[in-house]
C-alpha cells in the first residue's frame, strides 16, 4: 500500500527530496503522494520532521 501524507504536513518538502521515484509533489495545502508511483519504501516517512507520511 502506498503512503499518504496526513494533515500534520508543514510543507517543508523534505519528503519530496528523498522520494526515489518522484511520487511526491506540492499540493494546495500539503504535499501529496501519487499512490500509483509510490514504492512503499518509507524514505519519506524516515525524513519527515513531523511524521506526516503514514503507511496506509
N, CA, C and O atoms as a GROMACS GRO file, in nm:
protein
  224
    1UNK      N    1   0.083  -0.119   0.000
    1UNK     CA    2   0.000   0.000   0.000
    1UNK      C    3   0.087   0.124   0.000
    1UNK      O    4   0.192   0.127   0.064
    2UNK      N    5   0.044   0.224  -0.069
    2UNK     CA    6   0.117   0.349  -0.077
    2UNK      C    7   0.105   0.429   0.052
    2UNK      O    8   0.009   0.415   0.128
    3UNK      N    9   0.204   0.512   0.075
    3UNK     CA   10   0.199   0.604   0.188
    3UNK      C   11   0.105   0.718   0.154
    3UNK      O   12   0.080   0.747   0.037
    4UNK      N   13   0.053   0.783   0.258
    4UNK     CA   14  -0.028   0.903   0.242
    4UNK      C   15   0.024   1.006   0.340
    4UNK      O   16   0.077   0.971   0.446
    5UNK      N   17   0.009   1.132   0.307
    5UNK     CA   18   0.057   1.239   0.393
    5UNK      C   19  -0.059   1.296   0.472
    5UNK      O   20  -0.161   1.336   0.415
    6UNK      N   21  -0.044   1.299   0.603
    6UNK     CA   22  -0.150   1.347   0.691
    6UNK      C   23  -0.153   1.500   0.695
    6UNK      O   24  -0.068   1.567   0.638
    7UNK      N   25  -0.254   1.552   0.764
    7UNK     CA   26  -0.268   1.697   0.778
    7UNK      C   27  -0.159   1.757   0.865
    7UNK      O   28  -0.151   1.880   0.877
    8UNK      N   29  -0.076   1.676   0.926
    8UNK     CA   30   0.036   1.726   1.007
    8UNK      C   31   0.145   1.788   0.919
    8UNK      O   32   0.236   1.853   0.971
    9UNK      N   33   0.137   1.768   0.788
    9UNK     CA   34   0.238   1.817   0.693
    9UNK      C   35   0.258   1.968   0.709
    9UNK      O   36   0.162   2.045   0.714
   10UNK      N   37   0.386   2.009   0.716
   10UNK     CA   38   0.420   2.150   0.726
   10UNK      C   39   0.476   2.204   0.593
   10UNK      O   40   0.529   2.315   0.589
   11UNK      N   41   0.463   2.127   0.488
   11UNK     CA   42   0.504   2.166   0.352
   11UNK      C   43   0.651   2.207   0.344
   11UNK      O   44   0.684   2.304   0.276
   12UNK      N   45   0.738   2.134   0.411
   12UNK     CA   46   0.880   2.165   0.408
   12UNK      C   47   0.950   2.107   0.285
   12UNK      O   48   1.055   2.156   0.244
   13UNK      N   49   0.892   2.002   0.225
   13UNK     CA   50   0.949   1.943   0.105
   13UNK      C   51   1.054   1.837   0.128
   13UNK      O   52   1.107   1.781   0.032
   14UNK      N   53   1.086   1.808   0.252
   14UNK     CA   54   1.189   1.708   0.283
   14UNK      C   55   1.153   1.572   0.224
   14UNK      O   56   1.240   1.501   0.173
   15UNK      N   57   1.027   1.534   0.231
   15UNK     CA   58   0.983   1.405   0.180
   15UNK      C   59   1.001   1.395   0.030
   15UNK      O   60   1.045   1.293  -0.022
   16UNK      N   61   0.967   1.502  -0.041
   16UNK     CA   62   0.976   1.503  -0.187
   16UNK      C   63   1.121   1.487  -0.232
   16UNK      O   64   1.148   1.420  -0.331
   17UNK      N   65   1.213   1.548  -0.160
   17UNK     CA   66   1.355   1.539  -0.194
   17UNK      C   67   1.408   1.398  -0.176
   17UNK      O   68   1.500   1.358  -0.247
   18UNK      N   69   1.352   1.321  -0.083
   18UNK     CA   70   1.400   1.186  -0.054
   18UNK      C   71   1.335   1.078  -0.138
   18UNK      O   72   1.387   0.966  -0.145
   19UNK      N   73   1.222   1.106  -0.201
   19UNK     CA   74   1.149   1.004  -0.276
   19UNK      C   75   1.229   0.959  -0.398
   19UNK      O   76   1.260   1.040  -0.486
   20UNK      N   77   1.263   0.830  -0.406
   20UNK     CA   78   1.345   0.781  -0.516
   20UNK      C   79   1.272   0.774  -0.651
   20UNK      O   80   1.337   0.761  -0.755
   21UNK      N   81   1.140   0.783  -0.650
   21UNK     CA   82   1.064   0.774  -0.775
   21UNK      C   83   0.983   0.901  -0.804
   21UNK      O   84   0.896   0.901  -0.891
   22UNK      N   85   1.011   1.008  -0.731
   22UNK     CA   86   0.943   1.137  -0.751
   22UNK      C   87   0.791   1.126  -0.745
   22UNK      O   88   0.720   1.183  -0.828
   23UNK      N   89   0.742   1.051  -0.648
   23UNK     CA   90   0.598   1.031  -0.632
   23UNK      C   91   0.533   1.140  -0.548
   23UNK      O   92   0.411   1.140  -0.532
   24UNK      N   93   0.612   1.232  -0.494
   24UNK     CA   94   0.560   1.334  -0.402
   24UNK      C   95   0.570   1.471  -0.465
   24UNK      O   96   0.673   1.509  -0.520
   25UNK      N   97   0.459   1.546  -0.457
   25UNK     CA   98   0.457   1.681  -0.511
   25UNK      C   99   0.378   1.772  -0.417
   25UNK      O  100   0.301   1.725  -0.333
   26UNK      N  101   0.398   1.902  -0.434
   26UNK     CA  102   0.327   2.000  -0.352
   26UNK      C  103   0.181   2.007  -0.393
   26UNK      O  104   0.148   2.019  -0.511
   27UNK      N  105   0.094   1.999  -0.294
   27UNK     CA  106  -0.048   2.014  -0.318
   27UNK      C  107  -0.093   2.153  -0.274
   27UNK      O  108  -0.009   2.239  -0.248
   28UNK      N  109  -0.222   2.175  -0.267
   28UNK     CA  110  -0.274   2.306  -0.228
   28UNK      C  111  -0.240   2.341  -0.083
   28UNK      O  112  -0.198   2.454  -0.055
   29UNK      N  113  -0.257   2.246   0.007
   29UNK     CA  114  -0.235   2.275   0.149
   29UNK      C  115  -0.127   2.188   0.212
   29UNK      O  116  -0.081   2.217   0.323
   30UNK      N  117  -0.085   2.082   0.143
   30UNK     CA  118   0.018   1.992   0.193
   30UNK      C  119   0.076   1.914   0.076
   30UNK      O  120   0.023   1.919  -0.034
   31UNK      N  121   0.184   1.844   0.100
   31UNK     CA  122   0.241   1.760  -0.005
   31UNK      C  123   0.154   1.638  -0.025
   31UNK      O  124   0.086   1.593   0.068
   32UNK      N  125   0.155   1.582  -0.146
   32UNK     CA  126   0.072   1.468  -0.180
   32UNK      C  127   0.156   1.358  -0.243
   32UNK      O  128   0.255   1.387  -0.311
   33UNK      N  129   0.116   1.234  -0.221
   33UNK     CA  130   0.187   1.119  -0.277
   33UNK      C  131   0.100   1.054  -0.384
   33UNK      O  132  -0.017   1.024  -0.361
   34UNK      N  133   0.159   1.033  -0.501
   34UNK     CA  134   0.090   0.965  -0.610
   34UNK      C  135   0.096   0.815  -0.579
   34UNK      O  136   0.203   0.754  -0.591
   35UNK      N  137  -0.015   0.756  -0.541
   35UNK     CA  138  -0.020   0.616  -0.499
   35UNK      C  139   0.018   0.520  -0.610
   35UNK      O  140   0.066   0.410  -0.583
   36UNK      N  141  -0.001   0.559  -0.735
   36UNK     CA  142   0.033   0.472  -0.848
   36UNK      C  143   0.183   0.463  -0.870
   36UNK      O  144   0.231   0.368  -0.932
   37UNK      N  145   0.258   0.560  -0.820
   37UNK     CA  146   0.402   0.565  -0.839
   37UNK      C  147   0.477   0.521  -0.712
   37UNK      O  148   0.588   0.470  -0.721
   38UNK      N  149   0.418   0.541  -0.597
   38UNK     CA  150   0.480   0.511  -0.467
   38UNK      C  151   0.524   0.365  -0.458
   38UNK      O  152   0.448   0.273  -0.489
   39UNK      N  153   0.649   0.345  -0.414
   39UNK     CA  154   0.704   0.210  -0.396
   39UNK      C  155   0.683   0.155  -0.256
   39UNK      O  156   0.717   0.039  -0.229
   40UNK      N  157   0.627   0.235  -0.167
   40UNK     CA  158   0.607   0.195  -0.027
   40UNK      C  159   0.741   0.167   0.041
   40UNK      O  160   0.752   0.076   0.124
   41UNK      N  161   0.843   0.247   0.007
   41UNK     CA  162   0.977   0.224   0.061
   41UNK      C  163   0.997   0.287   0.198
   41UNK      O  164   1.082   0.242   0.275
   42UNK      N  165   0.919   0.392   0.230
   42UNK     CA  166   0.930   0.456   0.360
   42UNK      C  167   1.034   0.566   0.369
   42UNK      O  168   1.054   0.621   0.477
   43UNK      N  169   1.102   0.599   0.260
   43UNK     CA  170   1.203   0.704   0.263
   43UNK      C  171   1.143   0.837   0.307
   43UNK      O  172   1.207   0.914   0.379
   44UNK      N  173   1.022   0.864   0.264
   44UNK     CA  174   0.956   0.990   0.300
   44UNK      C  175   0.928   0.997   0.450
   44UNK      O  176   0.950   1.100   0.514
   45UNK      N  177   0.881   0.888   0.505
   45UNK     CA  178   0.850   0.884   0.648
   45UNK      C  179   0.975   0.898   0.733
   45UNK      O  180   0.972   0.959   0.840
   46UNK      N  181   1.084   0.841   0.686
   46UNK     CA  182   1.208   0.846   0.763
   46UNK      C  183   1.267   0.986   0.769
   46UNK      O  184   1.340   1.018   0.863
   47UNK      N  185   1.238   1.070   0.672
   47UNK     CA  186   1.297   1.203   0.667
   47UNK      C  187   1.205   1.314   0.718
   47UNK      O  188   1.252   1.425   0.745
   48UNK      N  189   1.078   1.288   0.731
   48UNK     CA  190   0.981   1.391   0.770
   48UNK      C  191   0.999   1.433   0.917
   48UNK      O  192   0.999   1.349   1.006
   49UNK      N  193   1.013   1.565   0.942
   49UNK     CA  194   1.031   1.612   1.079
   49UNK      C  195   0.905   1.605   1.165
   49UNK      O  196   0.914   1.614   1.288
   50UNK      N  197   0.787   1.589   1.104
   50UNK     CA  198   0.662   1.586   1.180
   50UNK      C  199   0.586   1.453   1.161
   50UNK      O  200   0.470   1.442   1.201
   51UNK      N  201   0.651   1.355   1.101
   51UNK     CA  202   0.592   1.223   1.080
   51UNK      C  203   0.460   1.227   1.005
   51UNK      O  204   0.367   1.152   1.037
   52UNK      N  205   0.450   1.314   0.904
   52UNK     CA  206   0.327   1.326   0.826
   52UNK      C  207   0.302   1.208   0.732
   52UNK      O  208   0.188   1.163   0.723
   53UNK      N  209   0.404   1.155   0.663
   53UNK     CA  210   0.377   1.038   0.577
   53UNK      C  211   0.345   0.914   0.662
   53UNK      O  212   0.421   0.879   0.752
   54UNK      N  213   0.236   0.852   0.633
   54UNK     CA  214   0.192   0.735   0.708
   54UNK      C  215   0.159   0.622   0.612
   54UNK      O  216   0.102   0.645   0.505
   55UNK      N  217   0.195   0.500   0.649
   55UNK     CA  218   0.159   0.383   0.570
   55UNK      C  219   0.010   0.359   0.585
   55UNK      O  220  -0.045   0.368   0.695
   56UNK      N  221  -0.054   0.329   0.476
   56UNK     CA  222  -0.199   0.302   0.480
   56UNK      C  223  -0.224   0.159   0.517
   56UNK      O  224  -0.339   0.116   0.525
   0.00000   0.00000   0.00000
